[in-house]
């Protein structure tokens, strides 16, 4: 069968196993090969012992024992050395492999990642990596060991009795044929298990993320049914794999039994005729068992190795899929502004969330974006952050179309404080700085502006936030998010209901501090229509059903008594 050529992305993952790790690999292979003479010597010693018993020769027995002792000591030292070197090779190989996978994943843009199921990555980086370590890397040494051992057994048999060796080779054809013919089935079963585990991981992720919703709506029974169905599907795939492996093992065992019995029968017959000794028969039977194990192991490991290599190819394909777009870098400075020209966007065809949006955000100015729920405010901010590129019309940054902008340089220009906050299970300071080095005065300034000063005074900056900020309240988590964004100091700041989780007094103070920052372009989505704050914006953009219904200053909109006036009076 012609081997499929690996794509460059997959080759990078295979290289990751061996980069800076070839010495460990070579030493493991060498020590594995050095163990083969030890294994073969066991068969020779058994033959010597039986011949000594048959000849009643104490001298031959003592000689065998004297040879056994250094062989045993050598075996212990060699085996320990092999395990030590192999563990170093496997450790480094898997660390580098997973590091490359995460690096490729982190290179994706927000737009690319938002279209994917993260449960797939959980499965790939947990279940699949375990399979790759066992069935690809460790199998390499098992294949090498057993293949050379098989040849060594044949060579030793030829040295003892060429005639009986030919008979053994003839008997070995049957188990070899079984192993080769069933290898493809095992490969398919392994791939099926990987696919079903991926679905199971995705289901677990969804259920755990939605735990509070499940409890509040008393949907435990429905959640249990979904979990059980996904679990059953994954376990059924494993059951089919175990059944296929069991069938192959049984068939191989039968072939092995026939092989060994046939060799023992013919060897006994030849011993009776005086062509070989009884010890030689024992040597051949023992060697045939070693050969049989190699016959079963090599094709099975080869098939498993191919299946595991397919998992590596799968990871390469997944990390290449929806790869972040390339583009031209832009400087982290807004000179002319951000212009939206007849922008239309919808998550589904013929269902626009934004419809014919045209506006310009001038450098250094403050804009409020208000409107009812579902009017498209958050979608507009996500578009500006490059989360979606399937919009109609044009979004230009200093005259450069957003679709052609390098995502990394876009993130250097603008940052978004969203409604949902992610925190690491680390200290407050670590979450504010995102583990980067900043001057203390800048960190303290961001902490003060975000309203975090009181929290740090109470708990200290080394207080651990817990998993996704479980040790903090919703308002405290939001303040950490605001602080980290202010610390970055990007020229453009987008806020999507960033103060929604804060009390009115804190929300006012934080928003007021943000509005008084010098030199920043700010676009703030808010439902808090406080007159003092609203009056500070250079322009208020009022969205309704995906369109800009009104725009202007606070006084201008209030005097007009249109849609904004209605929103304001309802929240007053």
BAKOL-238266 format. One record per atom (N, C-alpha, C, CB): x negated, y negated, z negated. Coordinates in steps of 0.1 Angstrom, whole numbers, plus 5000, padded with zeros to 4 digits. Each point is the difference from the previous one (the first is absolute). Glycine has a CB too. Layout:
REM BAKOL-238266
XYZ ...
REM end
This chain:
REM BAKOL-238266
499150125000 500949885000 499149885000 501950124988 498449785021 499249885001 500249914988 500150025025 498849944969 500149914988 500449865004 498250144989 502849815003 500449865003 499049904995 502450084997 497349835012 499049894997 500549914989 499150025024 500149964966 500449914989 499949855004 499350184984 501749755012 500049855002 499049944991 502450005008 497149884996 499049934992 500449984985 499249895021 502050084977 500549984986 499850124992 501649835008 498850294997 499850124993 498650044998 502150085010 497049895000 498650034998 499449924988 499850045025 500749844973 499549924989 500350074987 500349795013 500950274986 500450074988 499150134998 502449915002 497450165008 499150124999 498649964996 501450125017 498149774989 498749954996 499949964986 499649925023 501550034971 500049964986 499650114990 501749835007 498650294997 499650114992 498550024998 502150125007 497249845003 498550035001 499149884999 500650195013 500049684988 499149894999 499349994986 501649885016 497150124985 499250004988 500150134992 500249765000 500450345005 500350124993 499550135007 502149884991 497150105019 499550115008 499050094992 500449865021 498950084970 499050074992 500850104991 498349815001 502750144993 500850094991 500750115008 500449814985 500050165028 500750105008 498950105004 501749835009 497150134996 499050095004 499550094989 499349835017 500550114971 499650094989 501150104996 498649814991 502650155009 501150104997 500050115011 501449814989 498550155023 499950115011 498850094998 501249845016 497750104981 498850084998 500150104988 498649815010 501950144979 500250084988 501050115002 499349814986 501750165022 501150105004 499350115008 501849825000 497450145009 499350115008 499050084992 500349855020 499150094970 499050074992 500850114991 498449805000 502850184998 500850094992 500450135008 500849814987 499150185026 500450125008 499150124997 500849855018 497850144982 499250124997 500350064986 498249905014 502250014977 500450054987 501250095001 499049804989 502050165018 501250075002 499750145007 501449795001 497850205009 499650135007 499250094992 500149885021 499150074970 499250084991 500850094991 498249835001 503050124996 500950084991 500450135006 500949794990 499450205023 500350135007 498850095000 501749885015 497250074988 498850085000 499750064986 499049865018 501250074971 499850054987 500950114997 499249784993 502150215011 501050104998 499650135007 501849834998 497750165014 499550125007 498850064993 500849905021 498350024974 498850054993 500450074988 498749815009 502350144983 500450064988 500750145003 500349774990 500550235020 500750135004 499050105004 502049885006 497050085002 499050095005 499150054988 500049895023 499750024968 499350044988 500750104992 499049784999 502450205000 500850104993 500050135007 501449824991 498750185022 500050125008 498750084999 501749895016 497250034984 498750065000 499550024986 499549895021 501350074969 499650014986 498649944998 501450204997 498449685008 498749945000 500049884990 499550075024 499949954964 499949894990 499249885006 500350174981 498649875026 499149895005 500849915010 498050164998 502849905010 500849925010 501049914993 499750185017 500949884971 500949924992 499449884994 501350214996 497549814998 499349894993 499649905010 499150164983 500449885029 499649905010 501249915004 498350175009 502949894992 501249935004 500449894989 500850205013 499049854975 500349914988 499049885000 501050194987 497849845016 499049895000 500249905011 498450164990 502149895021 500449915011 501249924997 499050155016 502049914977 501349944997 499849874991 501150235002 498049784988 499949894990 499649875006 499350174983 499649825025 499749875007 501049965010 497650054997 503150045009 501049975010 501249934992 499450195015 500949864973 501149954992 499749864996 500750234992 498149755003 499549874995 500049905012 498650114982 500949935029 500049915012 501449965004 497950115008 503049994991 501449985004 500649894991 500250235008 499649784979 500649904990 499449865003 500250184983 498549815019 499449875003 500549945013 498050074987 502150025023 500449965013 501549955000 498350165011 502549924982 501449975000 500349874993 500550245001 498849734988 500249884993 499549885008 499850124978 499149905029 499549895008 500949975012 497750074994 502950035012 500949985011 501349934995 499250215010 501349824978 501249934995 499749864997 500850214991 498049765004 499649864996 499949925013 498850084979 500549975031 499849925012 501349985008 497650085001 503250034999 501249995008 501049904993 499750245008 500349764979 500949914993 499649855003 500450174982 498349815019 499649865003 500449975015 498050024984 501850075025 500449985014 501549975001 498250155007 502649934986 501549995001 500449874994 500350255000 499149714988 500449884993 499849885009 499450104978 499449895028 499649885008 500950005013 497650004990 502650125016 500750015012 501449954999 498650195007 502149854982 501449964998 500149854996 500650244993 498549714999 500049864996 499949915012 498950064978 500149985031 499849925012 501250015010 497550034997 503150095004 501150025009 501249924995 499250235005 501149774982 501249934995 499749855000 500650194986 498249775012 499649865001 500249945014 498450034981 501250055029 500349965013 501549995004 497850115006 502949994989 501550005002 500649874994 500050255000 499649724988 500649884994 499649875006 500150134979 498649875026 499549885007 500849985013 497750044990 502550075017 500749995013 501549954997 498550185010 502049874979 501449974996 500149854997 500450234992 498649725000 500049864996 499749905011 499350084978 500249975033 499849925012 501349975008 497750105001 503349974996 501349975006 500649874996 500450245002 500349705007 500649874997 501350034992 499049895020 501650004974 501350024993 501050055010 499449814984 500650135028 500950055010 500050145003 499849785010 498950284991 499950145003 500450084988 498149955015 501550024973 500350084989 501550004996 497749954992 503049945011 501449994996 500850105008 499749764995 499850295017 500850095008 499850154996 499949835018 499350194972 499650144997 500650054986 497949965014 502150174985 500550074988 498750034991 502150105012 497849834977 498850024992 500050144994 500049764995 501150315004 500050144995 499150095009 502349974991 497650005021 499150075009 498649994996 501649975019 498049914977 498649984995 499750074987 500049785012 501050224979 499950074988 499750155002 501549844989 499250225020 499850145003 498650025007 502550035003 497249895006 498750015007 498849994991 501149915020 499050004970 498949974991 500050094988 500049775008 501050314990 500050104989 500050145005 501249834986 500050225019 500150145004 499050035011 502449994994 497649935016 499150035012 498550004997 501849905014 497850004977 498650004997 499550134992 500249754999 500750304993 499750134993 499950115010 501249924980 499750085030 499950115010 498749985008 502550015001 497249875003 498849975008 498750054992 501249805012 498850174976 498850034992 499850154999 500349804986 500850285012 499950144999 499950075014 501349994979 499649975030 500150075013 499049955011 502450054994 497149835004 499149955010 498550014996 501949855009 497950084979 498649994996 499550134993 500449764997 500450294994 499550134993 500050115010 500949924978 500150085031 500150115010 498850015009 502549984999 496849905003 498850005008 499050094995 500549775007 499350234979 499050084994 500450154999 499349804987 502050225012 500550144999 499950065014 501649944982 498749995029 499850055013 498550035003 502049875008 497250044988 498550025002 499650134992 499649755004 500750254984 499650124991 500550135006 500149854980 501250165023 500650125004 499650045014 501949964985 497949955024 499650035014 498550065000 501549815009 497650124984 498750054999 499950134992 499149775001 501750244989 500150134992 500550115009 500449874979 500650115029 500450105010 498950055008 502349895000 496950025006 498950045008 498950074992 500549815015 499350154973 499150074991 500450144997 499449784990 501950245008 500550134998 499850095012 501749914984 498550045028 499850085012 498550045001 502049895011 497250014987 498550025000 499650114991 499649775007 500950224980 499650104990 500550145004 500049824982 501250185023 500650135004 499250075012 502249924993 497349995016 499250055011 498750064995 501149835016 498450114974 498750044994 500250144993 499349764997 501950264997 500250134993 500450115010 500749874980 500350105029 500550105009 500749935012 500350174981 499049825030 500649935012 501350075004 497849945008 502350194991 501250075004 501249964992 498650195008 501249814978 501149974991 500349855001 499350184985 499749745018 500249855002 501049985012 497749954990 502150125021 500949985012 501450044996 498150055015 502050054977 501450054996 500749894991 499250245001 500049704990 500549894992 500549885009 498550074981 500749895028 500349895009 501350035008 497649945002 502650195002 501250045007 501249994991 498650155014 501349894974 501149994990 500349854997 499350224990 499749695011 500349864996 500749935010 497950014987 502350045025 500749935011 501549974996 498550115017 502149994976 501449984996 500249894990 500350245004 499049754985 500349894991 499549865006 499750164981 499349845028 499649885007 501249955009 497650074999 503050025008 501149975009 501249944992 499350185016 501049884972 501149954992 499749864995 500550244993 498349745002 499649874995 500149895010 498550114984 501049925028 500049905011 501449975005 497850085007 503150024994 501349985005 500949934991 499750215013 500049804974 500949944990 499549864995 500750234993 498249735012 499449874996 500949885004 497750105001 502849905011 500949895004 501249984992 499150055023 501550074973 501249994991 499749934987 500950215011 498049834983 499649934987 499749855002 499150224992 500449755019 499749855003 501349935001 497950065012 503149994995 501349945001 500749984986 500250095024 499750024968 500649994987 499449894991 500550255002 498249744999 499249904993 500549865004 498050154997 502249835016 500449865005 501449984995 498550025020 502450084980 501349984996 500149964985 500850175017 498449894975 499949974985 499649854999 499450244994 499649725013 499649865000 501249905003 497650075006 503149965004 501149925005 501149994989 499550065024 500950064971 501050004990 499649934987 500950215010 497849814986 499649934988 500049855002 498550194995 501349765017 500049865003 501449954997 498250025017 502850054988 501449964998 500450004985 500650095022 498950014970 500350024986 499449884993 500050255002 498749715001 499449894994 500849875002 497750115003 502849875009 500749885004 501350004991 499150005024 501650114975 501250014992 499749964985 500950185016 498049884979 499749974986 499749854998 499050234998 500349715011 499749864999 501349925000 497850035012 503150004997 501349925001 500850024987 500050035024 500050094970 500850024988 499449934988 500850225010 497949784989 499349944989 500149855001 498550194998 501449755014 500149865002 501449954996 498250015018 502850084985 501449964998 500650054987 500250005024 498950034966 500450064988 501149924992 497750114998 502049765001 500949914993 501449995007 498049874991 501950135022 501349995008 500850134998 498949855017 500450274983 500650134998 500750004987 498350115015 501049854974 500650004987 501249914998 497750064991 502149825014 501149904998 501250035008 498349834997 501650245014 501250045008 500450154997 499349845018 500150224972 500350134996 499950105012 501449914981 497650085027 499850085012 499050114998 500649805014 499350254973 499050104997 500350135008 499749904977 501650135024 500350135007 499749995015 501850044984 498449855022 499749985014 498550005002 502149875004 497250074987 498550005001 499450144998 500049764991 500750315000 499550144997 500250085013 500649984975 500550005032 500250085012 499049975011 502550004994 497249875007 499049965010 498650064996 501349795005 498450204982 498750064996 499950155002 499849814983 501350265013 500050145002 499950045015 501450024979 499349915029 500050035015 498649985005 502349935002 497049964995 498649985004 499150104995 500549765002 499750274985 499150104993 500250145006 500149874979 501250165024 500250145006 499450015014 502250014987 497949885021 499450005013 498550024999 501849855008 497550084983 498650014999 499650144995 499849764995 500950304995 499750134995 500350115010 500549914977 500550075031 500350105011 498950015010 502449954997 497049935006 498850005009 498950084993 500749785010 499050204977 499050074993 500350155000 499549804986 501850235012 500450154999 499750065014 501849954983 498549985028 499850065013 498550025002 502149895009 497150014986 498550025001 499550124992 499849755003 500850264985 499650114991 500450145007 500249854979 501050155026 500450125007 499250045012 502349954992 497349955016 499250035011 498650044996 501249835013 498350114976 498750044995 500150144994 499449764995 501750274999 500250144994 500050105011 501249904981 499550075030 500150095011 498650035006 502349925005 496949974997 498750025005 499150084991 500349785012 499850194975 499250074990 500450154999 499949794987 501450245014 500450145000 499550085012 502049934987 498250005025 499550075012 498550015000 502049905012 497350004983 498650015000 499550114990 499849755006 500950254983 499750114990 500250145005 500749844982 500450185026 500250135006 498850035010 502549974997 497249945011 498950025009 498750034993 501149855017 498750084972 498850024992 499950144994 500049754995 501250295000 500150134994 499750115011 501749924983 498950065028 499750105011 498550005004 502349975009 497149914991 498649985004 499150074990 500549795011 499750184976 499250064989 500250154999 500049784988 501250275013 500250144999 499450075011 502249964988 498049985025 499450075011 498450004999 501949925014 497549984981 498650004999 499550104989 499949755007 500950254982 499650104989 500250145005 500749834983 500450205025 500250135005 498950045010 502549974997 497249955013 499050035009 498650014994 501449895018 498350014972 498850014993 499850124992 500049764999 501150294995 499950124992 499750125010 501649914982 499150095029 499750115010 498650005004 502449985008 497049904995 498649995004 499150044989 500649825016 499750154972 499250044988 500050154999 500549784988 500750285014 500150154999 499150065011 502349994990 497749955022 499250055011 498549974998 502049985015 497749944975 498649974997 499449895008 499850234995 501149695012 499549885008 499749884991 501350095019 499449904970 499849894990 500150054986 500949835017 498650094974 500150044985 501349954995 497550004997 502850044991 501249954993 499949864996 500450234991 498349735006 499849864997 500249915012 498450074983 501349985029 500249925012 501549985002 497950095010 502950024987 501549985002 500549894991 500250255006 499349754981 500549904990 499549865005 499950174981 498949825025 499649875005 500949955011 497650064994 502850045015 500849965011 501449964996 498750155014 501849934976 501449964995 500049874993 500550244997 498449734995 499949874994 499849885010 499150124980 500149915030 499749905010 501349975008 497650075001 503150045002 501349995008 501049914992 499650225011 500449794976 500949924992 499649855001 500450194984 498349795016 499549865002 500349955013 498150044984 501750045026 500449975014 501549975002 498150145008 502749944985 501449995001 500449864994 500350254999 499149724990 500349874994 499649885009 499750104977 499249925030 499649895009 500950005012 497650034993 502950085012 500950005011 501349934996 499050225008 501449804980 501349934996 499849854997 500750224990 498149755004 499849874996 499749905011 499150094979 500049955030 499549915011 501249955009 497850124999 503049975007 501149955008 501049924992 499750195015 500649854973 501049934992 499449864996 500950224991 497949785005 499449874996 499949915013 498750114981 501049955030 499949925012 501349945004 498250155008 502949934990 501349955003 500449894990 500750225010 499049804977 500349904990 499149885002 500650184984 498249845021 499249885003 500549925011 498050134992 502549945019 500749925011 501249934995 499150175016 501749894975 501249944995 499649874992 501250225000 497749804992 499649894991 499449895009 499550154981 499849885030 499549905009 501249935006 497950145005 503249934997 501249935006 500549904990 500650205012 499249824975 500549904990 499149885000 500850184986 497949845017 499149885002 500449925012 498150134989 502249945022 500549945012 501349924997 498950185015 501949884977 501349944996 499849874993 501150224999 497949784991 499749884993 499549895009 499550144980 499649905029 499549915010 501149935008 497850135001 503149965004 501149945008 500949914992 500050215013 500349834974 500849914991 499449874998 500950214989 497849795008 499449874997 499849925012 498850104981 501249965031 499949925013 501449955004 498050145007 503049944989 501449965003 500449874995 500650245001 500049685006 500449864996 498849924995 502350094994 496549945012 498849934995 500249855001 498650195007 500849754983 500149855000 499649945013 499750004975 501049905030 499649945012 498749924999 502549995007 496850015003 498849915000 500449875006 498550195003 500749714994 500449865005 498849914998 502450044994 497849845009 499049904999 500049944986 500249945025 498650044969 500049944987 500349855001 498350164993 502349794996 500349864999 499449954987 502250025013 497449854987 499449954987 501049994989 498349875014 501250134974 501049994988 500349864998 499050204990 501449735020 500449864999 501249975009 497649934995 503450015000 501249965009 499849865004 501550174988 498449815025 499749875006 501349935006 497650075005 503050005004 501149955007 501450044995 498649995020 501450134973 501250054994 500550135006 500649774996 500550284999 500650135004 501349975007 498950124981 501149925032 501249975008 500850125004 498849805009 502550204988 500950115004 500849955011 500050114977 500049955035 500749965011 501050105005 498049865007 503350124990 501150095004 499750144996 500549855019 499250174968 499750134994 501350074997 497849924991 502250215014 501250094997 499450134996 501549885017 499150184973 499550134995 501150074993 497749904997 502350245005 500950094993 499450134998 501949885010 498450194979 499550134997 500650105009 499749934976 501550055029 500750095009 500349925013 500950144981 499149935030 500449935013 501449944999 498550165013 501649724993 501349935000 500649964987 500450135021 498749884968 500549954987 498949904995 501350224995 498749665010 498949914996 500249954985 499849935024 499150074969 500049944987 499749855001 499350234990 499849745019 499649865003 500449975014 498150004983 502549895020 500649975013 499649865004 501950164996 497249835014 499649875006 499549904990 501750045018 497350004975 499449924990 498949915006 500550174982 499549705017 499049915005 499749904989 500750035024 498049964972 499649914990 498549995000 502050054986 497449855007 498649984999 499749974985 499849915024 499250174971 499649974986 498749935001 501150214991 498949665005 498849925002 499050024988 501449835013 497350164990 499050024989 500249914988 498450075018 501549994970 500149924988 501349974995 497949915006 503250135002 501349964996 500750114992 500249855020 500950114973 500850094992 501450025006 498749934979 501650205023 501350035006 500850104991 499049975023 502250004975 500950104993 500950075010 500049854979 500250285019 500850085008 501150064992 498150065015 503149894988 501250044991 501150065009 499449824983 501550255011 501150065007 500650124992 498949935022 502250114983 500650114993 499350135002 502149895003 498350214989 499450135001 500250065014 500450044975 498550025031 500150065013 499949905012 501450174990 498249705006 499949905011 498750015008 501549854986 497650245009 498750025008 498849934994 501450025019 498749934968 498949924994 498850094999 501649854988 498550265005 498950094998 499450065013 501050064978 499949965031 499550055013 499149905007 502150145002 498349734997 499249905006 498649994994 502149875005 497850144982 498750004994 499250125004 501049884981 499650245020 499350125004 499549995014 501450134984 499449805025 499549985013 498849925001 502350015008 497649884983 498949915000 498750084995 501649804996 498650304995 498950084995 499650115010 500849954977 499850065035 499750105010 500550134997 498049875004 503150154988 500550134996 500750065012 500349934977 500249995032 500750065012 499649925012 502050074986 497750005025 499649935012 501150025012 497650034993 503550025003 501050035011 501049885001 499750254996 499949635001 500949895001 500049945014 499649954975 501549985027 500149935013 499649854998 501850155008 497849785002 499649864998 498550004997 502349934993 497349975000 498649984997 499849944986 499549965024 499450104969 499549944988 498649975002 501650134986 498049745013 498749965003 499349934988 500749975024 498150074973 499249944989 498949915006 500550204984 499649675015 499149915007 499950035015 498749984978 502550055027 500050035015 499750155004 499449765003 500250324987 499750145003 501150094996 497649954996 502950135015 501150094998 499750104989 500749975024 500250054966 499850084989 499750155003 501549854988 499150205023 499750135004 498650035004 502450015008 496949884996 498650015005 499049964989 500849955023 499750034965 499149964988 499550134993 501249784998 497650224999 499450114991 500750004987 497849995012 502850124983 500750004987 499149964989 501450185009 497449864990 499149964989 499949854998 498850225003 501049725009 499849854999 501349934997 498150025016 503050054988 501449954996 500150004985 501050085022 498650034972 500150014985 499149904993 500750245003 498249725003 499249894995 500649875001 498050135006 502949855003 500749875002 501249984991 499250015023 501650104975 501249994992 500250124991 501049865019 499750124970 500350104991 501549994996 497650014992 502950105004 501450014997 500250054985 500650055024 500249884969 500550044987 501450055002 498549844987 501750305012 501350055003 500850034987 499050105020 502249954982 500950044989 499550124993 501949895012 497650214995 499550124994 498549984997 501750155012 497949904976 498749984995 499350134998 500649784990 498250245015 499250124997 498949964991 500750115022 499149974967 498949984991 499350134998 501149814989 497550185010 499250124997 500150034985 498549955020 501350174977 499950044986 498649964995 501650205003 498349674995 498749944996 500349874992 498850095021 500149844976 500249884991 500849895008 497950064988 502649845004 500649895006 499049925009 501649984980 497250005015 499049935008 499750075013 499149904979 500850235020 499750085012 501149995010 498750164986 502549835010 501149995009 500149865006 501250184987 498449725005 500049875005 498949985011 500949914978 497950135018 498949995010 499950105010 498849904982 502150215017 499950115009 498650065001 502049905014 497350104974 498750064999 498949935008 501250224995 499049665008 499049925006 499449904990 501150035023 497749914981 499449914991 500449855004 498150164997 502549774993 500349865002 499449924988 502250065013 497549824989 499649924989 501049994989 498649865016 501050144971 501050004989 500949885001 498350124986 501249765018 500949895000 501150015011 498149864993 501750215018 501050025010 501050104995 498449955018 501250154975 500950104994 500949944990 498350185004 501149734987 500849944989 501049905006 498050024985 501649915026 500949915007 501250075005 498149855006 501750275001 501150085006 500950054989 498550065020 500949984969 500850064989 500949894994 498150164995 501349725004 500849894994 501149965009 498049924989 501850075024 501049965010 501150105001 498249885013 501550254985 501050105001 500850034988 498550105017 501149834972 500750024987 499650124992 501949885011 496950174992 499550124993 499249974987 499950115023 499949774974 499149964989 500650064987 499349795012 502050204986 500550054987 499950154999 501649815000 498650265011 499950154999 498550044997 501950025017 497249914989 498650034997 499649964986 499449975024 501249934971 499749964986 500550104991 500149765006 501050314997 500650104991 499350145001 502249885002 497550165011 499550135002 498550015005 502350065005 497249835000 498650005004 499950055015 499350044977 499749915030 499950035014 499650155003 499449765004 500250314985 499650145002 501250094997 497749944994 503550015004 501150084997 500450085013 500949844983 499350295016 500350085012 501549995003 498150164994 502249825019 501349985005 500950135000 499149805013 500250314988 500850135001 500250035015 501149964978 499550165025 500250045014 501049905006 499650244994 500049705017 500849905007 500649894990 500550175018 498749804972 500449894991 501050044990 499549845018 500650294979 501150044990 499949944987 500050225012 498849734984 499849944987 500449864999 498250164996 502249785015 500449865001 501549995004 497649935006 502949954990 501449985005 500049965014 500749934977 500550065029 500149965014 499549865003 502050155002 498349764988 499549865002 498449994998 502249924992 497350174999 498550004998 499350055013 500450034975 500250085031 499450055012 500049905011 500850234993 500449695008 500149905010 498949894999 502550055002 497249924985 499049894998 498650055004 501449924981 498350215016 498850065005 499949995015 499950154980 501249885027 500049995014 499749865005 501650205001 499149714993 499849865004 498549954997 502549954995 497050094994 498649964996 499050065010 500749994976 499550135028 499050065010 500149935013 500250224988 501049745016 500149935013 499449864999 502150145005 498249794984 499449874999 498550004999 502049934988 497450185006 498650014999 499350025014 500350104977 500449975032 499550015014 499849875007 501150225001 499849694996 499949865006 500150005015 498649954980 502250135026 500249995014 500749875004 500150255002 499649705010 500649875004 501550005001 497949965012 502750164991 501450015002 500550094989 499949965025 501250004968 500550084989 501550025003 498349914983 502150225017 501450045002 500550064987 499750045025 501549914971 500650054987 501450055003 498649844986 501650285011 501350065002 500750034987 499250105022 501649814973 500750014987 499050034989 502150075012 496749874989 498950044991 500349974985 498549955019 502449964978 500349974986 501450064996 498649795002 501950305006 501450054997 500050084986 500450025025 498550044971 500050084988 499649924988 499450205013 500449674989 499549914989 501249934994 497849975010 502149994977 501049914994 500049875007 499950124978 501249805020 500149875007 498949914997 502450035000 497249964988 498949904996 498750045006 501249964979 498550175020 498750055006 500049995015 499750154981 501449885025 500250005015 499849855004 501650205000 499049714993 499849865004 498649954999 502349964992 497050084997 498649964998 499150065011 500449984975 499850155028 499150065010 500349945014 500050224986 501349775017 500349945014 499449865001 502150145001 498149784988 499549865000 498550005002 501949934985 497450165008 498550015002 499650035014 499850074976 500950035030 499750045014 500349885010 500650244994 500549695003 500349895009 499049884999 502450074998 496949934991 499049894998 498650045004 501449914981 498450215024 498750045005 499749925013 500350234990 498449725010 499649925011 499550085012 499449824984 501050135028 499550065012 500650135005 498049894994 502950174999 500650125004 501349985008 499050114980 501249985030 501350005007 500850114993 499049935022 502250034973 500850094992 501450025006 498849934980 501650195021 501450045005 500650084989 499449995025 501649964968 500550064988 501450045002 498549864986 501850275013 501350054999 500550004986 499650155020 501649784978 500549984986 501550005000 497949884994 502650164995 501549994997 500249904989 500450235008 498549724986 500149904989 500049865007 498850154983 502449795018 500149885007 500049884990 501350115018 497649884974 499949904991 499749865007 499150174982 501649735014 499849875007 498649954999 502449954995 497050064994 498649944998 499050075009 500649954976 499650195025 499150075009 500349985015 499850174981 501549845022 500449985014 499649875006 502050154995 498049754997 499649875004 498549995004 501949904986 497350195009 498650005003 499650065013 499650024976 501350065030 499750065013 500149905011 500950224992 498149795018 500049925012 501250035009 497549984999 502950145001 501250045008 500650134994 499049895021 502350114979 500850124996 500650065012 500549904977 499250235025 500550085012 501250094995 497749995012 503449994993 501250074995 500450115011 500849804987 499150335009 500350115009 501450054997 497650065001 503149975010 501350064999 500250105011 500949794989 499350345008 500250105010 498850015010 502549974998 496350014997 498950015008 499649885009 500550235000 500349664998 499749885007 499749884991 501550085018 497849824986 499849884992 501349915002 497450015003 503349994986 501349935000 499849854998 501150204991 497949775000 499749864997 498549994996 502449954992 497149925009 498749984996 499849854997 499150195014 500149784976 499849864996 499649994986 501749935016 498149944979 499749984986 501250024991 498349845007 501550174980 501050034990 501149895001 498450124985 501349765014 501049895000 500850005013 498549864985 500850165026 500650015013 501050115001 498049905010 501750224985 500950115001 501249984991 498050155006 501749794982 501149984991 501049905005 498550064981 501049845025 500949905006 500850055012 498449824993 501050285014 500750065011 501250084996 497950005012 502050064975 501150084994 500450125010 500849804987 498150265018 500250125008 499850134992 499349875020 500150234987 499850134994 499149994987 500450115023 498549824978 499149994989 500749944988 498149975015 502849934987 500749934989 500950114993 500049785013 500650314995 500950104994 499150104992 501649985020 497250064985 499250084992 499549944987 499250105021 500549774980 499549934988 501149994989 498449875015 502850094989 501149984991 500450134993 500849815013 499050314995 500450134994 499050044989 501050065022 497749904980 499050044990 499749904990 499050135018 501649754983 499849894990 500650044987 500049835019 
REM end
